Amino acid sequence: MSSVPKFKLNTGASIPAVGLGGWSGTTKEEHARSTPWFLSALKAGYRHIDTAWGYGTEKYVGEAIKQSGVPREEIWITTKLPWNHPGLRTVEQSLDDSLRNLGTDYVDLYLLHWPQVVDWPDAGPEYNGEIKARDGPTFNETWAGIEEVYKKGKAKNIGVSNFSVKNLEKLLTTANVVPAVNQVELHPYLAQEDLKAYCDSKGIVLTAYAPTGYNNVRSDPLIVELAAKYKVAPAQVVLAWHLARGVVVVPKSSNVERQKENVNLPTLEPEDVKRVTALDRNQRLCNKPDADGMVCGWTVEQMGW
């Protein structure tokens, strides 16, 4: 079994390769119940927490960090600019709001959460109505704002989320700073080999959300077989596969025992890594296109999927 490694980013910073996903649900009540499991993760040895303005849990991450007694500088905090705060002038204001929620004056990683811009009422993260995309500002314009908060030190590293090769190429036509990270849905049924190769070529580290592929992947016969071989839980096999590929993972778990398992992973044999990769079927399990082929207001073509 291995301790949690760190991966080097193109900024020279080292990111813990296993973080705790900070999504807790869509209601204020669910968000308010998250402090205990953030705290238990920190006690279990996690030093990377992945949250977002859109998750509604930034405040509770901040509370857990204070209660943990772990020095702020030892914890890697990732948060994200929501898709309803676009444009050069809006970014810093939104980040300042996130920093107040978190109780800190900087984040270790700030991500542009989605490439598209959507209309979103002033209801906060809890809004659960229809999501409609609108034109502009472009993600190129918004990225310029993210570069500004990077220059000011409010975000020590910057990156994107849910970006395809197509949209990364568009971003890089104007970017002065290459994203350090691209966080996307990634698991054995959606191995994202082309995206991984492209990001590797640009020095961009991939982070996987929904990294274990839910029970769809965890119950796959090969994963079950390998779990028996390595004497671990199926989720540990899948997370170990990611780390073998150089991919950061942010599994969400509020269960103390599973939290401990997720930071105590086996080292897979190279042949087993290949066998797991071969499960790829380009199947999205989390953010799937709807019946009209749309993804939060964008076509699959616009997403670059």
C-alpha positions in Angstrom: 0.0 0.0 0.0 1.2 3.5 -0.8 1.1 6.8 1.0 -0.5 9.7 -0.9 2.0 10.9 -3.6 2.2 14.5 -4.9 2.3 15.4 -8.6 4.3 18.4 -9.9 2.4 21.1 -11.7 3.7 23.3 -14.5 4.1 26.1 -11.9 6.5 24.0 -9.8 3.9 23.4 -7.1 3.2 19.9 -5.8 -0.5 18.9 -5.5 -1.5 16.0 -3.3 -2.7 13.3 -5.7 -5.7 12.3 -3.6 -8.2 15.0 -2.5 -11.6 14.9 -0.9 -14.4 15.9 -3.2 -16.5 18.7 -1.6 -19.9 18.3 -3.3 -22.6 17.6 -0.7 -25.9 18.0 -2.6 -28.1 20.8 -3.7 -29.7 22.1 -0.6 -28.6 24.4 2.2 -29.3 21.6 4.7 -27.0 19.2 2.9 -24.3 21.8 2.7 -24.6 22.6 6.4 -24.1 18.9 7.4 -20.8 18.7 5.6 -18.4 20.1 8.2 -18.1 16.8 10.2 -17.0 14.8 7.1 -14.5 17.4 6.0 -13.1 17.3 9.5 -12.9 13.5 9.6 -11.1 13.5 6.3 -8.5 16.0 7.6 -8.1 13.8 10.7 -7.6 10.8 8.4 -4.7 12.5 6.7 -6.2 14.3 3.7 -4.3 17.4 2.8 -6.3 18.3 -0.3 -9.9 19.4 -0.4 -11.7 20.2 -3.6 -14.7 22.5 -3.3 -16.4 25.1 -5.4 -18.7 28.2 -5.1 -21.3 26.1 -6.9 -21.1 23.3 -4.3 -22.1 25.6 -1.4 -19.6 24.0 0.9 -16.8 26.6 0.9 -17.9 27.9 4.3 -18.0 24.4 5.8 -14.5 23.6 4.4 -13.2 26.7 6.2 -14.9 25.7 9.5 -13.5 22.2 9.3 -9.9 23.5 8.7 -10.2 25.7 11.7 -11.5 22.9 13.9 -8.9 20.5 12.7 -5.9 22.4 14.0 -4.0 21.6 10.9 -2.0 24.7 9.7 -3.5 26.3 6.7 -0.3 26.1 4.7 -0.4 22.3 5.0 -3.8 22.0 3.3 -4.3 22.3 -0.5 -7.6 24.1 -1.2 -9.1 23.9 -4.7 -12.2 26.0 -5.5 -13.9 27.1 -8.7 -15.3 30.1 -10.4 -18.9 29.4 -11.3 -20.4 29.6 -14.8 -22.6 32.6 -13.8 -19.6 34.8 -12.8 -17.8 35.2 -16.1 -15.8 38.0 -17.6 -12.6 39.9 -16.8 -14.1 42.2 -14.1 -16.2 39.6 -12.3 -13.5 37.0 -11.4 -11.8 38.8 -8.6 -15.1 39.7 -6.9 -16.2 36.1 -7.1 -12.9 34.8 -5.7 -13.0 37.3 -2.9 -16.4 35.9 -2.0 -15.0 32.4 -2.0 -12.0 33.4 0.1 -14.4 35.0 2.7 -16.3 31.7 2.8 -13.1 29.7 3.2 -11.6 32.0 5.8 -8.3 32.3 3.9 -6.6 34.9 1.8 -5.6 32.6 -1.0 -6.5 29.3 -2.6 -3.9 26.8 -3.8 -5.8 26.1 -7.1 -8.6 28.1 -8.8 -10.5 26.5 -11.6 -12.8 27.9 -14.3 -15.6 25.4 -13.5 -17.3 25.2 -17.0 -16.5 26.6 -20.4 -20.0 27.9 -20.9 -21.8 30.8 -19.3 -25.3 30.4 -17.9 -28.1 32.5 -16.6 -28.4 31.9 -12.8 -30.7 33.8 -10.4 -29.3 35.4 -7.3 -30.3 32.4 -5.3 -26.8 31.2 -4.6 -25.5 27.7 -5.2 -28.8 26.2 -4.1 -30.6 27.2 -7.3 -32.0 24.0 -8.8 -34.0 25.3 -11.8 -33.5 25.2 -15.5 -30.0 26.1 -16.7 -29.9 28.2 -19.8 -26.6 29.1 -21.6 -26.1 32.6 -22.9 -23.6 34.2 -25.2 -20.4 35.7 -23.7 -18.3 36.6 -22.2 -16.1 33.9 -23.8 -14.0 31.7 -21.6 -11.0 33.4 -23.2 -12.1 36.7 -21.6 -12.8 35.0 -18.3 -9.5 33.3 -18.3 -7.8 36.7 -18.5 -9.5 37.6 -15.2 -8.3 34.4 -13.7 -4.8 35.2 -14.8 -5.1 38.5 -12.9 -5.9 36.9 -9.6 -3.0 34.5 -10.2 -0.7 37.4 -10.7 -1.9 38.9 -7.4 -1.3 35.7 -5.5 -4.9 35.2 -4.5 -4.8 31.9 -6.5 -1.4 30.2 -6.3 -2.2 28.0 -9.3 -5.0 28.2 -11.9 -6.7 25.8 -14.2 -10.0 24.8 -15.9 -12.7 22.1 -15.5 -14.8 20.3 -18.0 -12.6 21.4 -20.9 -12.1 19.2 -24.0 -9.2 19.2 -26.4 -11.2 21.5 -28.7 -11.8 24.1 -26.0 -8.3 23.9 -24.5 -7.0 24.7 -28.0 -9.3 27.7 -28.2 -8.2 28.9 -24.7 -4.6 28.6 -25.6 -4.9 30.9 -28.6 -5.2 33.8 -26.1 -3.9 32.5 -22.8 -0.7 34.0 -21.3 -0.7 31.3 -18.6 -1.2 27.6 -19.5 -3.7 26.0 -17.1 -1.9 23.9 -14.5 -4.9 21.5 -14.1 -8.0 20.3 -16.1 -10.6 18.7 -13.9 -12.9 16.4 -15.8 -15.1 13.3 -15.4 -12.7 10.4 -15.7 -12.9 6.7 -14.7 -12.3 3.4 -16.4 -15.4 3.6 -18.5 -14.3 7.1 -19.7 -10.6 6.8 -19.8 -10.2 10.0 -21.9 -7.0 8.8 -23.6 -6.9 11.6 -26.2 -7.5 14.3 -23.6 -4.8 12.8 -21.4 -2.3 12.7 -24.2 -3.1 16.3 -25.2 -2.8 17.6 -21.6 0.4 15.7 -21.1 1.8 17.4 -24.2 0.9 20.8 -22.7 2.1 20.1 -19.2 -1.5 20.2 -17.8 -2.3 17.7 -15.0 -5.7 16.0 -15.2 -7.9 15.7 -12.1 -10.7 13.1 -12.1 -14.1 13.8 -10.7 -16.5 10.9 -10.3 -13.2 8.9 -10.3 -14.5 5.5 -9.2 -17.3 5.6 -11.7 -19.9 4.9 -9.1 -21.2 1.3 -8.7 -21.2 1.0 -12.5 -17.4 0.6 -12.5 -16.9 -0.6 -9.0 -19.0 -3.7 -9.7 -17.3 -4.5 -13.0 -16.0 -8.1 -12.9 -12.4 -7.0 -13.6 -12.4 -4.5 -10.8 -13.9 -7.0 -8.4 -11.2 -9.5 -9.5 -8.4 -7.1 -8.9 -9.8 -6.0 -5.6 -9.6 -9.7 -4.5 -6.1 -9.9 -5.9 -4.8 -6.8 -4.0 -7.0 -7.5 -1.0 -8.6 -4.0 -1.1 -12.0 -2.5 -1.9 -13.0 -2.0 -5.6 -12.8 1.8 -5.2 -9.2 1.5 -4.1 -8.3 -0.4 -7.3 -9.8 2.3 -9.4 -8.2 5.1 -7.5 -4.8 3.3 -7.8 -5.4 3.1 -11.5 -5.7 6.8 -11.8 -2.5 7.4 -9.8 -0.6 5.0 -12.0 -1.6 7.2 -15.0 -0.5 10.4 -13.2 -4.1 11.6 -12.7 -5.2 13.4 -9.5 -8.4 12.1 -7.9 -11.0 13.8 -5.7 -13.4 11.1 -4.6 -16.2 12.3 -2.4 -17.0 10.3 0.7 -18.6 11.2 4.0 -17.9 7.7 5.5 -14.9 7.7 7.8 -13.7 4.2 6.9 -14.0 4.8 3.2 -12.1 8.1 3.5 -9.3 6.1 5.2 -9.3 3.5 2.4 -9.1 6.2 -0.3 -5.8 7.5 1.0 -4.3 4.1 1.5 -4.0 2.6 -2.0 -2.2 -0.4 -3.6 0.3 -0.1 -6.4 -1.0 -1.9 -9.4 1.1 -4.0 -11.6 1.6 -2.4 -15.1 -0.3 -5.1 -16.8 -3.3 -4.6 -14.5 -3.2 -0.9 -15.3 -3.5 -1.7 -19.0 -6.4 -4.1 -18.3 -8.3 -1.5 -16.4 -7.7 1.1 -19.2 -9.1 -1.4 -21.7 -12.5 -1.1 -20.0 -12.9 2.3 -21.7 -16.2 2.6 -23.5 -16.4 6.4 -23.7 -19.3 6.3 -21.3 -20.2 9.4 -19.2 -21.9 8.6 -16.0 -22.0 12.0 -14.3 -22.6 14.9 -16.7 -24.3 13.2 -19.5 -26.0 14.9 -22.4 -29.8 15.2 -22.0 -32.4 13.8 -24.3 -31.9 16.7 -26.7 -28.1 16.1 -26.7 -27.4 19.2 -24.7 -25.0 19.6 -21.8 -26.1 22.5 -19.6 -27.1 24.6 -22.5 -24.3 23.6 -24.9 -24.4 21.0 -27.6 -22.0 18.1 -27.5 -20.2 19.7 -30.4 -19.7 22.9 -28.4 -18.4 20.9 -25.5 -15.9 19.1 -27.8 -17.2 15.7 -26.7 
